[in-house]
Amino acid sequence: MTAGAEHFRDLCRSSPWKWQSLRFELRFRRPPESVGALDQPPSQAALADPPDPGVAADADPRDVAAAAQADPPVNCWVRRPQALRVEAPEGTLLYSTTGINDSKDGLFISGRRKPWLLPAHLVTPVYDDDGLVRRRPEAAYGEPRFGDGRFPALLDPVELAGDRPVPLDYPFANVAEPGPIEHVEHEGRPALESILTPNHTYLPTIPGHPLLYPGRTAIRIDAGTGVCVASQSLDGPTAGAGHWLKVLGVDEYMLDDLFVEVSMGLTDVRSHISWDVGPAT
């Protein structure tokens, strides 16, 4: 089943209003020395190149990619705004934010307008008939950053659509041109998938770290969160590069202790608290 280009773009604009906390596994892929099978099931052809002739026909493309091209996965916890924890698969802490409770007084006396903007979830966008964002208001946007410069854009892929529709939808007026858009399943969750080509107005969220590579890039957007859960370059020397993200939890309760350097000693009220009462005297 296909979806319209505007529906796809509206989903790309919607992430700030679809979740406040996210838990996921993330893996980046480097450009392979030779194009071969990549890290996704063979049935999802838009995000997979043809198998390498040197690979056995019954080999799982995910195993081939994991051995030859994919970086080790990391487990991430994000709580908006700007709280992030990253762990290696065995539980080693790789990164955590340390200043989420710091005073912001220096920002508010800086003489700039930006510190006074409200977080995105506190302002109301213009929605389409499906409840997706057609036009984004001015707000304090921004996602935490770790490792690859595309990390913030994965969480809020508005760069694939722009803040609002173009006045006249004619060829090359949008920041990117999507091909046919399909409803697919990604790690057990519904998603939209398309192959996009950037136009001259395309600007990445982080300069120098675009989600769209030169030429064509296969993109998959999670329908429930608006997060870009998969990408893969299809052309040129970057062919095969991209990422794969598996959503593990949405809007879970996350204590500050996950993100700060020194524990605040707070009690996780989700866990049962036992009270050991001694014998009566």
VENTA-V800319 format. One record per residue. N is the residue number from 1. SS is DSSP state (~ for helix, > for strand, _ for the rest). PSI is psi in whole degrees, 0 to 359 (* if undefined). OMEGA is omega in whole degrees, 0 to 359 (999 if undefined). Layout:
BEGIN
n ss psi omega
N SS PSI OMEGA
N SS PSI OMEGA
END
This chain:
BEGIN
n ss psi omega
1 _ 137 183
2 > 160 176
3 > 163 181
4 _ 159 180
5 ~ 321 181
6 ~ 323 176
7 ~ 317 178
8 ~ 314 180
9 ~ 320 179
10 ~ 324 176
11 ~ 321 179
12 ~ 336 180
13 _ 353 197
14 _ 350 188
15 ~ 315 183
16 ~ 340 181
17 ~ 6 183
18 _ 343 180
19 _ 156 176
20 _ 336 174
21 > 148 185
22 > 136 175
23 > 130 186
24 > 163 172
25 > 134 185
26 > 139 177
27 > 129 175
28 > 151 177
29 > 135 176
30 _ 158 176
31 _ 125 181
32 _ 157 177
33 _ 329 174
34 _ 142 184
35 _ 128 178
36 _ 199 180
37 _ 139 183
38 _ 184 195
39 _ 66 171
40 _ 160 182
41 _ 144 184
42 _ 338 181
43 _ 341 182
44 _ 79 195
45 ~ 330 184
46 ~ 337 180
47 ~ 24 179
48 _ 137 174
49 _ 164 177
50 _ 147 180
51 _ 147 176
52 _ 130 180
53 _ 337 181
54 _ 359 181
55 _ 140 179
56 _ 144 185
57 _ 330 183
58 _ 7 180
59 _ 141 178
60 _ 122 180
61 ~ 329 180
62 ~ 321 180
63 ~ 320 179
64 ~ 313 182
65 ~ 319 182
66 ~ 325 182
67 ~ 330 191
68 ~ 333 194
69 _ 331 190
70 > 139 170
71 _ 159 177
72 _ 144 179
73 _ 157 173
74 > 150 176
75 > 132 187
76 > 145 171
77 > 126 178
78 > 131 172
79 > 118 181
80 _ 143 357
81 _ 136 164
82 _ 13 177
83 > 127 185
84 > 138 172
85 > 136 181
86 > 131 179
87 > 150 169
88 > 162 182
89 _ 328 181
90 _ 2 176
91 _ 359 179
92 _ 129 179
93 > 124 179
94 > 327 182
95 > 144 169
96 > 146 177
97 _ 149 184
98 _ 349 187
99 _ 28 185
100 _ 340 179
101 _ 10 180
102 _ 155 177
103 _ 141 179
104 _ 18 186
105 ~ 327 180
106 ~ 326 179
107 ~ 321 187
108 ~ 349 177
109 _ 14 184
110 _ 351 180
111 _ 11 178
112 _ 157 183
113 _ 331 188
114 ~ 320 182
115 ~ 342 183
116 ~ 358 177
117 _ 145 179
118 _ 153 172
119 > 152 187
120 ~ 322 185
121 ~ 352 178
122 ~ 359 176
123 _ 157 187
124 _ 122 176
125 _ 178 170
126 > 122 183
127 > 155 171
128 _ 185 184
129 _ 342 179
130 _ 6 180
131 _ 13 176
132 _ 164 188
133 > 118 177
134 > 321 182
135 > 124 182
136 _ 135 177
137 _ 171 173
138 _ 130 184
139 _ 176 179
140 > 80 178
141 _ 163 178
142 _ 134 181
143 _ 155 177
144 _ 160 185
145 _ 138 177
146 _ 133 173
147 _ 244 182
148 _ 137 182
149 _ 347 178
150 _ 356 184
151 ~ 310 180
152 ~ 325 182
153 ~ 332 176
154 ~ 321 183
155 ~ 330 179
156 _ 86 188
157 _ 41 181
158 ~ 338 180
159 ~ 343 178
160 ~ 348 186
161 _ 334 189
162 _ 163 184
163 _ 338 186
164 _ 162 177
165 _ 152 176
166 _ 152 182
167 _ 319 179
168 _ 121 184
169 _ 79 177
170 _ 167 185
171 _ 134 176
172 _ 9 178
173 _ 330 179
174 _ 166 181
175 _ 336 179
176 > 151 180
177 > 113 177
178 > 148 170
179 _ 202 176
180 _ 139 184
181 > 126 185
182 > 146 169
183 > 122 182
184 > 176 174
185 > 132 180
186 > 113 181
187 _ 43 176
188 _ 5 182
189 > 145 178
190 > 145 181
191 > 164 172
192 > 139 184
193 > 139 176
194 > 167 173
195 > 120 186
196 > 148 175
197 > 125 182
198 > 146 173
199 _ 179 184
200 _ 342 179
201 _ 0 182
202 _ 129 178
203 _ 127 179
204 _ 155 176
205 _ 314 175
206 _ 115 182
207 _ 133 180
208 _ 357 182
209 _ 68 184
210 _ 150 171
211 _ 325 181
212 _ 125 177
213 _ 166 174
214 _ 140 185
215 _ 218 183
216 > 144 176
217 > 126 174
218 > 130 186
219 > 141 176
220 > 127 183
221 > 126 179
222 > 128 185
223 _ 333 183
224 _ 334 185
225 _ 343 186
226 _ 12 180
227 _ 143 175
228 > 106 187
229 > 348 178
230 > 145 173
231 > 154 176
232 > 124 174
233 > 138 184
234 _ 350 187
235 _ 156 169
236 ~ 198 184
237 ~ 343 179
238 ~ 2 184
239 _ 129 181
240 _ 340 179
241 _ 153 179
242 > 211 181
243 > 166 178
244 > 123 184
245 > 131 178
246 > 116 179
247 > 126 182
248 > 336 180
249 > 141 181
250 > 133 177
251 _ 41 171
252 _ 154 179
253 _ 125 183
254 _ 121 178
255 _ 156 174
256 ~ 330 183
257 ~ 336 178
258 ~ 332 193
259 _ 342 185
260 _ 159 183
261 _ 322 181
262 _ 127 181
263 _ 139 177
264 _ 357 179
265 _ 27 181
266 _ 156 179
267 _ 131 175
268 _ 104 187
269 _ 354 177
270 _ 338 183
271 _ 147 178
272 _ 133 178
273 _ 116 181
274 _ 144 178
275 _ 113 180
276 _ 108 181
277 _ 124 181
278 _ 176 180
279 _ 148 179
280 _ 143 179
281 _ * 999
END
